[in-house]
Amino acid sequence: MPLQNNFPVIDDRSYDTLVSEARSRIPRYTSEWTDLNETDPGMVLVELFAWLSEMQLFRLSKVPELNYLKFLELIGVELEPAKAATALVTFPMIKTFSKSSTIVPAKTQISTEKPDEQGNIVFETDKAMTVIRTELKNLVADNGFNFRDLTNDNSDSLISFQPFGPTAAENDSFMIGFSEEIPDDKIHLSVWTPIVSNNSDFSSTAISPCYSNLQTINTSSIIWEYWSGREWTSLTQLKDDSMAFTRSGEIQLQGPTTGLMVAESLANISEPLYWIRARINRSGYQQAPEIIAIRTNTIAVTQAQTTEYESVGGSNGEIDQIVRLKNSPVLAGSLTLHIDEGGGYQEWQEVSDFFGSGKDDPHYVLNQTTGEIRFSDGKNGRVPVANAKNRNNIRAVSYRSGGGKRGNLGAEKINKLLGSVNGIQANNVLNLFESASGADEESLNSAIKRVPQSLKSRERAVTAEDYQELALRSTNIARAKALPLYHPSYPGIDVPGVVTLIVIPDIDDPAPRPSEGTLQTVCAYLNERRLLTTELYVIGASYKEVIVRATMVATDTADLAEIKSTALESLELYFDPINGGEKSDPTIEVGELGRSGGGWPFGGDIYYSLLYRRLLFDGVKRIVSLEIEVDGEVYPECRDVPVNAGILLTNGIHEIEIDYEVGA
């Protein structure tokens, strides 16, 4: 028997219903009571009891919801806190600065030029970095026979280029010319690779292969060298996150001893430059690597602000004490809390709960959303001792606050240096690509929907539903669709062991597409939870533009402008990739529960009859003609429109003609 057959029926009668029901029963049980007007003393009592009954029913109806939330609390479910956006920002040096390098300190703040409704959107550098004064002037691909100048390609972040040329054979090289000698210090080169698929199903769709640290990307190796005036001499490579230019990442080199580099005109470049190169020592590329851009002086930043040595309050020696930080939400793992119990300040440890804490363990629980710090009951975890000599004996040595979707910004939007850094061009600081991964705190309704699947998956990605659910939790993702056995490079062929995951970011765009940062965040989250033998690809959605042309006849009393506006709004919502679908309801206000239909189905066909019915709302007498166009192809009337698997729709400019009945 289905479980819902045993659910109790909750009484949801309202005040008006109760009064009406009582009034209808009066003639049956007390026929002598004939005055049923509101002025009658008996009816006053009826209305009073109806009001009291409605209050009681309302409170009783909340019991199931309360029990459900208490159950979620019992199993340790909490709302996912806000997540902070991240980006890569370039800090160019002043050309005339006296030193060849300078240090951009950790926690250097930059922001957008214009604040939003909540104020400045502030980012901080995650770590200190040495930046160099010398400019990257020329890029050249050298295959041993000819040279190709790549400088202009590197200036355009919308196109990609092959740093080693189309063959990427052994001893092919990628040469980089600088305006002056590289200092004897750490050199940071940031590399971005394209994430574009050219297959027929997902044309121009962003794709990110999800490699774990245990998987081998390729068998290629690269040697870095500098030009000494007589020969190419080896440079020390400290780190290569780009895996030999096969994915986005940072390359760290140790600059040569000052005075060893010699400026010279090489590779058909007339200007004497100081050259370094990446030479292929062993080529194991399946295809020649491509990159979008390479930059120096680029630092990772996070949308957060650091607070240091904040006095949080003092302990009174009682159990279950609560203190609160001034700024929230708090980034995970960023809080360092010290308490002085009489013997000087000692660090306390953050835990998710006190269930595993011993009686004397210096533990606390942090609510990241509110900044609330809670101490234990003395049985599980230690109670902070009151300190008569130091009333404010609890202090936050350091923590970072920030996060939310507002941090997801476009390219070149993070461009204002707050304060100054010696040697840095404050007006030329910018992010070459979008910031990503920012997400607001999870809503209660989202958590309630998430829990059943979370309990089923147990933080492991095995089934298609597991991948979809976990992707929604990874970052600012509105929808996800897993395609088992689908390989982006081999459409139409089932490839065992492959899962392709389509993700749609929660952004205000008619055709939302994820940035590279978003794809990498989803990959990183799923890599910790997927099977090692699964080959996973995370991709953006591919869209087809739909245009509806309709000629409609309005009723005699209808407002033509209002009917046209309603029809356009209904169509825009119907095909929306995030909020559209058959269950979407345009009569409900934006933001209200019930308006969203969960998004147009992935690969969902357009059914002519359902679209026809959607346009027959109040005020519409009949529809004269209805035509559907998808990606420039017009389909005959009364025909359904097929949509390929995994494809979504985006609204074009719909054309609605509305008039009254002729001759009516």
C-alpha positions in Angstrom: 0.0 0.0 0.0 1.4 3.5 -0.9 2.5 5.3 2.2 0.5 8.4 1.4 -2.7 6.4 1.9 -1.8 6.5 5.6 -1.1 10.2 5.9 -3.4 12.0 8.4 -5.7 14.6 6.9 -4.8 18.0 8.2 -7.8 20.4 8.8 -7.1 23.5 6.7 -10.5 25.2 7.1 -10.4 29.0 7.3 -12.3 31.5 9.4 -14.9 32.2 6.6 -15.4 28.4 6.1 -16.0 27.8 9.8 -18.5 30.7 10.1 -20.3 29.6 7.0 -20.5 26.0 8.2 -21.8 27.1 11.6 -24.4 29.3 10.0 -25.6 26.5 7.8 -26.1 24.2 10.8 -28.0 26.6 13.0 -31.5 26.1 11.3 -30.9 22.3 11.5 -30.1 22.2 15.3 -31.8 25.4 16.6 -34.7 26.3 14.4 -35.9 29.0 16.8 -32.7 31.0 16.1 -33.8 33.0 13.1 -31.6 36.1 13.2 -28.3 35.2 11.6 -27.0 38.7 11.0 -23.6 39.7 12.2 -25.2 42.0 14.8 -26.8 39.1 16.6 -25.1 38.3 19.9 -25.1 34.6 19.0 -23.4 35.2 15.7 -20.8 37.4 17.5 -19.9 34.3 19.6 -19.8 32.1 16.5 -17.4 34.4 14.8 -15.3 34.6 18.0 -15.0 30.8 18.2 -14.3 30.6 14.5 -11.4 33.0 14.9 -10.0 31.0 17.9 -10.5 27.7 16.0 -8.7 29.0 12.9 -5.7 30.0 15.1 -5.6 26.5 16.6 -5.9 24.8 13.3 -3.1 26.9 11.9 -0.8 26.0 14.8 -1.7 22.3 14.5 -1.1 22.3 10.7 2.5 23.5 11.5 3.2 20.4 13.5 4.1 18.1 10.5 6.5 20.7 9.1 8.1 21.2 12.5 8.5 17.4 12.9 10.1 17.2 9.5 12.5 20.0 10.3 13.4 18.5 13.6 14.1 15.2 11.8 16.4 17.0 9.5 18.2 18.6 12.4 18.4 15.2 14.1 20.3 13.7 11.1 22.6 16.7 10.9 21.2 18.4 7.9 21.9 22.2 7.7 21.3 24.8 5.1 24.4 25.1 2.8 26.1 28.4 3.7 26.9 31.1 1.1 30.0 30.4 -1.0 32.4 33.0 -2.1 33.3 33.7 -5.8 36.9 33.5 -6.9 38.8 35.0 -9.8 42.3 35.6 -11.2 43.4 39.3 -11.3 46.4 40.7 -13.0 48.5 43.4 -11.2 50.7 45.2 -13.8 53.8 47.1 -12.5 54.7 50.7 -13.2 57.2 50.7 -16.0 59.3 53.4 -14.3 59.4 51.8 -10.9 62.9 51.6 -9.4 62.8 47.9 -8.6 62.5 45.0 -11.1 59.9 43.3 -8.9 57.6 44.0 -5.9 55.3 42.0 -3.6 51.6 42.2 -3.7 50.7 41.2 -0.1 48.1 38.7 0.9 44.7 40.2 1.7 45.3 43.1 -0.8 41.8 44.3 -1.6 40.3 45.1 -5.0 36.7 45.8 -5.9 34.3 46.8 -8.7 34.4 50.4 -9.8 30.7 50.8 -9.0 29.0 49.3 -5.9 25.7 47.3 -6.1 22.7 47.8 -3.8 24.6 46.2 -0.9 27.7 48.2 -1.3 31.2 47.5 -2.7 31.9 43.9 -3.9 35.3 43.4 -2.4 37.8 40.7 -3.3 41.1 39.9 -1.5 44.2 38.2 -2.7 44.5 34.7 -1.2 48.3 34.8 -0.9 51.3 37.1 -1.3 53.0 37.0 -4.7 56.0 38.5 -6.3 55.2 40.4 -9.5 57.7 41.6 -12.1 58.2 44.9 -13.9 59.2 43.4 -17.3 56.5 43.2 -19.8 55.5 40.2 -22.0 56.0 41.7 -25.4 56.0 38.9 -28.0 55.0 35.2 -28.3 56.3 33.0 -31.1 55.7 29.3 -32.0 58.9 27.7 -33.4 58.7 24.2 -35.0 62.4 24.3 -36.2 61.5 25.4 -39.8 59.5 28.5 -39.4 58.2 31.0 -36.8 54.6 32.1 -36.2 54.0 35.3 -34.3 51.2 34.7 -31.7 51.3 38.1 -30.0 48.0 39.4 -31.4 46.3 36.1 -30.7 47.3 36.4 -27.0 45.8 39.9 -26.9 42.3 38.6 -27.9 40.8 36.5 -25.1 38.0 35.3 -27.4 40.2 33.1 -29.7 42.6 30.3 -28.9 46.0 29.5 -30.4 48.5 26.7 -30.5 51.7 27.6 -28.6 53.7 24.8 -30.2 52.1 25.0 -33.6 49.7 22.4 -35.1 52.1 19.4 -34.8 53.5 19.8 -31.2 56.3 17.5 -32.0 59.5 16.9 -30.0 61.7 20.0 -29.8 59.0 22.3 -31.0 59.0 25.4 -28.7 56.9 28.2 -27.5 59.0 31.4 -27.2 58.2 34.4 -24.9 60.0 37.7 -25.3 60.2 40.2 -22.4 61.0 43.9 -22.5 63.7 43.6 -19.9 65.6 40.9 -18.1 63.7 38.6 -15.8 64.7 39.1 -12.2 66.3 36.4 -10.1 63.0 35.5 -8.4 59.9 33.4 -8.7 58.2 34.0 -12.0 54.4 33.3 -12.2 52.8 32.5 -15.6 49.0 32.0 -15.7 47.7 29.9 -18.6 44.0 29.6 -19.7 43.0 26.8 -22.1 39.8 26.8 -24.1 36.7 24.8 -23.1 34.8 24.6 -26.3 33.4 21.6 -28.1 32.9 21.5 -31.8 30.8 18.4 -32.1 27.4 18.4 -33.7 25.3 18.0 -30.6 26.8 20.6 -28.4 28.3 23.2 -30.8 30.1 26.0 -29.0 29.5 24.4 -25.6 31.9 24.8 -22.7 33.4 21.4 -21.8 35.7 20.6 -18.8 37.2 17.1 -18.5 37.3 16.2 -14.8 40.6 14.6 -14.0 41.5 13.4 -10.6 45.0 13.7 -9.2 45.5 10.0 -9.6 44.7 10.0 -13.4 47.4 10.7 -15.9 46.6 13.6 -18.2 49.3 13.1 -20.8 52.8 11.8 -21.2 54.3 15.0 -22.5 57.2 16.8 -20.7 58.4 20.4 -21.2 61.8 22.0 -20.5 62.0 25.7 -19.9 65.1 27.6 -21.1 66.4 31.2 -21.4 68.6 32.8 -24.1 72.0 33.6 -22.8 73.3 35.3 -26.0 75.0 32.1 -27.2 72.7 29.2 -26.4 69.5 28.2 -24.7 70.2 27.5 -21.0 67.9 25.5 -18.7 65.5 27.3 -16.3 64.2 25.7 -13.1 60.5 24.8 -13.2 59.0 25.0 -9.7 55.4 24.1 -10.6 53.2 23.4 -13.6 49.5 23.2 -12.8 48.8 23.5 -16.5 50.1 19.9 -17.1 52.2 21.0 -20.1 49.6 23.5 -21.4 46.8 20.9 -21.5 44.6 22.7 -18.9 44.3 26.1 -17.2 46.7 26.6 -14.4 49.8 28.4 -13.0 53.4 27.8 -14.1 56.2 28.8 -11.6 59.7 29.3 -12.8 62.9 30.4 -11.0 64.4 33.3 -12.8 68.1 33.1 -13.8 70.9 34.9 -12.1 70.9 38.6 -12.9 73.1 39.4 -15.9 72.9 36.0 -17.6 70.1 36.9 -20.0 71.0 38.8 -23.2 68.6 40.8 -25.3 68.6 39.8 -29.0 66.4 39.9 -32.1 65.1 36.3 -32.5 62.4 34.6 -34.5 61.9 37.4 -37.0 61.2 39.9 -34.3 63.2 43.0 -35.0 63.1 44.4 -31.5 65.8 43.0 -29.1 64.0 41.2 -26.3 64.9 38.9 -23.4 63.7 35.4 -24.3 62.6 32.3 -22.5 61.0 29.3 -24.1 59.1 26.1 -23.4 60.5 23.3 -25.4 58.8 19.9 -25.8 61.2 17.3 -24.5 58.8 14.4 -24.9 55.6 14.7 -26.9 52.7 12.6 -25.9 49.9 14.9 -27.0 46.9 13.3 -28.7 46.3 16.7 -30.3 48.3 19.9 -30.2 47.5 21.9 -27.1 45.6 25.2 -27.4 45.5 28.1 -25.0 43.4 31.3 -24.9 45.9 33.5 -23.0 49.1 33.6 -21.0 49.8 36.4 -18.5 52.3 37.3 -15.8 51.5 38.9 -12.4 48.2 37.2 -12.0 46.9 36.3 -8.5 43.9 34.3 -7.2 41.4 36.4 -5.3 38.3 35.6 -3.3 35.2 37.7 -2.7 35.8 38.2 1.1 37.1 40.6 3.6 39.5 39.7 6.5 38.8 40.9 10.0 41.6 40.5 12.6 41.7 40.7 16.4 38.0 41.3 16.9 36.8 41.1 20.5 33.9 38.8 20.4 32.9 39.0 24.1 33.7 37.3 27.4 32.9 34.0 29.0 30.7 33.8 32.1 31.5 30.2 32.9 28.0 29.0 32.1 27.1 26.1 29.7 25.8 26.6 26.2 27.2 30.1 25.8 26.7 31.9 22.5 28.7 34.9 21.2 28.5 36.4 17.7 31.0 37.8 15.2 30.4 41.2 13.8 30.6 40.2 10.1 28.9 37.3 8.3 28.6 35.1 6.4 31.9 33.5 7.5 34.0 31.6 5.0 34.5 27.9 5.9 37.8 27.2 7.7 38.8 30.9 8.0 38.1 31.5 11.7 40.9 31.4 14.2 39.5 31.8 17.7 41.5 32.3 20.9 40.3 32.3 24.5 42.1 33.5 27.6 41.1 31.4 30.6 43.7 32.9 32.9 46.9 31.4 31.5 47.0 33.5 28.3 45.2 33.2 25.0 44.9 29.6 23.6 43.5 28.5 20.3 40.2 26.6 20.3 39.1 24.2 17.6 36.0 24.5 15.4 33.9 21.3 15.0 30.7 20.6 13.2 29.0 19.3 16.4 29.9 18.2 19.9 28.9 14.6 19.6 32.6 13.5 19.3 33.9 16.0 21.8 35.4 14.9 25.2 34.6 16.8 28.4 37.9 18.8 28.3 38.2 19.4 24.5 38.4 23.1 23.6 35.8 23.0 20.9 33.2 25.3 19.5 30.5 25.2 16.7 30.3 28.1 14.2 27.2 29.1 12.3 28.7 30.4 9.1 25.6 32.2 8.0 25.0 34.3 11.1 28.5 34.3 12.6 27.2 32.7 15.8 29.8 30.8 17.9 28.3 28.3 20.3 30.1 26.5 23.2 29.2 23.2 24.8 27.2 22.0 27.8 30.3 20.8 29.7 29.6 17.1 29.0 30.7 17.1 25.3 33.3 19.8 25.0 34.8 22.3 27.5 33.0 25.3 28.9 35.2 28.4 28.6 36.2 29.6 32.0 35.4 33.1 33.1 38.4 35.4 33.5 38.1 38.1 36.1 41.2 39.8 34.9 40.1 39.8 31.3 36.3 40.3 30.9 36.5 40.2 27.1 38.5 37.0 27.0 37.2 35.7 23.7 38.7 37.1 20.5 38.7 36.2 16.8 42.3 36.4 15.7 41.3 36.3 12.1 38.3 35.3 9.9 37.0 36.1 6.4 33.5 37.1 5.6 31.7 37.4 2.3 30.1 35.3 -0.4 27.0 35.1 -2.5 25.9 35.3 -6.1 26.8 39.0 -6.2 30.4 38.0 -6.5 29.9 36.4 -9.9 31.1 39.2 -12.1 32.0 39.6 -15.8 35.5 40.0 -17.3 37.3 43.2 -16.4 34.8 44.1 -13.7 37.2 43.7 -10.8 39.3 46.7 -11.6 39.6 49.0 -8.6 42.6 48.7 -6.2 41.6 49.7 -2.7 44.6 51.4 -1.1 47.9 51.2 -2.8 50.7 48.8 -3.4 54.2 50.0 -4.2 55.0 49.7 -7.9 51.5 48.6 -9.0 49.5 50.4 -11.7 46.3 50.9 -9.7 44.3 51.9 -12.8 45.1 48.8 -14.8 44.3 46.1 -12.3 41.7 43.8 -13.8 40.3 40.2 -14.1 40.8 38.9 -17.7 37.9 36.3 -17.3 34.7 36.1 -15.2 34.7 35.4 -11.5 32.8 32.3 -10.5 31.6 29.9 -7.8 29.7 32.5 -5.7 26.4 31.2 -4.3 23.8 32.4 -1.8 22.8 30.5 1.3 20.6 27.6 0.5 16.9 28.2 0.9 14.8 26.0 3.2 12.7 24.7 0.3 15.9 23.7 -1.6 17.2 21.8 1.5 13.9 19.9 1.9 14.1 18.8 -1.8 17.8 17.9 -1.4 17.6 15.7 1.6 15.9 12.6 0.2 18.4 12.3 -2.6 21.3 13.1 -0.3 20.3 10.3 2.1 20.1 8.0 -0.9 23.5 9.0 -2.5 25.4 9.2 0.8 27.9 11.8 -0.7 28.8 9.3 -3.5 28.2 9.9 -7.2 27.1 6.5 -8.7 23.8 6.9 -10.4 22.8 9.7 -12.8 20.6 11.2 -10.0 23.6 11.3 -7.7 25.6 13.4 -10.2 22.7 15.8 -10.7 22.1 16.3 -7.0 25.7 16.7 -6.1 26.3 19.2 -8.9 23.5 21.4 -7.5 25.3 21.5 -4.2 28.8 22.2 -5.6 28.3 25.9 -6.4 25.9 28.3 -8.0 24.1 25.7 -10.2 20.4 26.0 -10.9 19.9 22.8 -12.9 22.0 19.7 -13.9 21.4 16.8 -16.2 23.6 13.6 -16.3 24.0 11.8 -19.6 25.4 8.3 -19.0 27.5 6.7 -21.7 27.7 10.0 -23.6 31.1 11.2 -24.7 31.3 14.8 -26.0 33.8 13.9 -28.7 31.8 10.9 -29.9 28.1 11.9 -30.2 25.8 9.0 -31.1 28.1 6.3 -29.7 27.6 4.8 -26.3 31.0 4.9 -24.5 31.1 2.6 -21.4 32.3 4.3 -18.2 31.6 7.9 -19.4 29.2 10.3 -17.8 28.7 13.8 -19.2 27.0 16.3 -16.9 25.2 19.4 -18.3 25.1 22.2 -15.8 23.2 25.5 -15.9 24.5 28.3 -13.6 22.0 30.3 -11.6 22.5 33.6 -13.4 20.2 36.2 -14.9 20.7 35.4 -18.6 18.3 34.1 -21.2 20.8 31.4 -22.1 22.9 30.7 -19.0 26.3 29.3 -19.7 28.9 28.4 -17.1 32.3 30.0 -16.9 35.5 28.0 -16.8 35.7 28.6 -13.1 32.2 27.2 -12.5 33.0 24.1 -14.5 36.2 23.5 -12.6 34.4 24.0 -9.3 31.8 21.4 -10.2 34.6 19.1 -11.3 36.6 19.5 -8.1 33.5 18.8 -6.0 32.5 15.7 -8.0 36.1 14.3 -8.2 36.0 13.8 -4.4 32.7 11.8 -4.7 32.7 9.9 -8.0 34.1 6.4 -8.8 37.7 6.6 -9.9 37.0 4.5 -13.0 34.3 6.9 -14.3 35.4 9.3 -17.0 33.5 12.5 -16.2 32.9 15.6 -18.4 31.1 18.7 -17.1 29.7 20.8 -19.9 27.4 23.8 -20.4 24.1 23.6 -22.1 23.5 24.0 -25.8 20.6 26.1 -26.8 18.2 26.4 -29.7 16.4 29.7 -30.3 12.6 29.4 -30.4 10.3 32.1 -31.9 6.5 31.8 -31.7 4.3 33.7 -34.2 0.7 33.9 -33.3 -2.4 35.7 -34.5 -5.1 35.9 -31.8 -8.6 37.2 -31.4 -9.5 38.9 -28.1 -12.9 39.0 -26.4 -14.9 42.2 -26.7 -14.1 43.4 -23.2 -10.4 42.6 -23.2 -7.5 45.1 -23.3 -5.4 44.4 -26.5 -2.2 45.7 -25.0 -2.6 43.7 -21.8 -3.4 40.5 -23.8 -0.3 40.9 -25.9 1.9 41.6 -22.9 0.5 38.6 -21.1 1.0 36.3 -24.1 4.7 37.4 -24.5 5.3 37.0 -20.7 3.7 33.5 -20.8 5.9 32.4 -23.7 9.1 33.9 -22.2 8.4 31.9 -19.0 7.3 28.8 -20.8 10.6 28.3 -22.7 12.9 29.6 -19.9 15.7 27.2 -19.2 15.6 27.7 -15.4 12.0 28.6 -14.5 10.1 27.4 -17.6 8.2 24.2 -18.4 4.6 23.0 -18.5 4.1 23.6 -14.8 5.2 27.2 -14.9 2.5 29.7 -14.0 2.8 33.3 -15.3 -0.2 34.5 -13.2 1.9 34.1 -10.0 4.2 37.0 -9.1 7.9 36.8 -9.8 9.7 35.2 -6.9 6.6 33.6 -5.4 6.4 29.9 -4.9 4.6 28.2 -7.8 5.6 30.5 -10.6 8.6 28.3 -11.7 8.0 25.1 -13.5 11.6 23.8 -12.9 12.9 24.8 -16.3 12.3 23.6 -19.8 13.1 19.9 -20.0 16.5 18.9 -21.4 15.7 17.6 -24.9 12.0 18.4 -24.3 9.9 18.4 -27.5 7.6 21.4 -28.2 4.1 20.0 -28.3 1.9 22.1 -30.6 -1.3 21.3 -28.6 0.2 22.3 -25.3 1.6 25.6 -26.6 -1.8 26.3 -28.2 -3.5 25.7 -24.9 -1.1 27.9 -23.0 -2.1 30.9 -25.2 -5.8 30.4 -24.6 -6.0 32.4 -21.3 -8.7 34.7 -20.0 -9.4 37.5 -22.6 -8.4 35.4 -25.6 -11.4 34.2 -27.7 -9.6 32.1 -30.2 -6.2 31.6 -32.0 -6.2 32.2 -35.8 -2.7 30.9 -36.5 0.2 29.6 -34.6 3.7 29.1 -36.1 6.9 27.8 -34.4 10.4 28.6 -35.6 13.5 26.9 -34.1 17.0 28.0 -35.1 15.7 29.5 -38.3 13.6 26.5 -39.3 9.9 27.1 -39.5 7.7 24.1 -38.7 4.2 23.5 -40.3 1.2 24.3 -38.1 -0.2 21.5 -36.0 3.2 19.7 -35.9 5.2 19.0 -32.8 8.9 20.2 -32.9 11.5 17.6 -31.9 14.5 18.6 -29.8 17.7 16.6 -29.5 18.6 15.0 -26.2 20.2 17.4 -23.7 19.4 20.5 -25.7 17.5 23.4 -24.1 15.6 26.3 -25.6 16.1 30.1 -25.4 13.6 32.8 -26.3 13.9 34.7 -29.5 11.7 37.7 -30.3 8.2 36.3 -30.3 5.6 37.9 -32.6 2.1 38.3 -31.3 -0.8 39.9 -33.3 -4.0 40.6 -31.4 -7.3 42.1 -32.5 -11.0 42.0 -31.9 -13.3 39.8 -33.9 -14.0 41.5 -37.2 -17.7 42.3 -37.7 -18.5 41.5 -34.0 
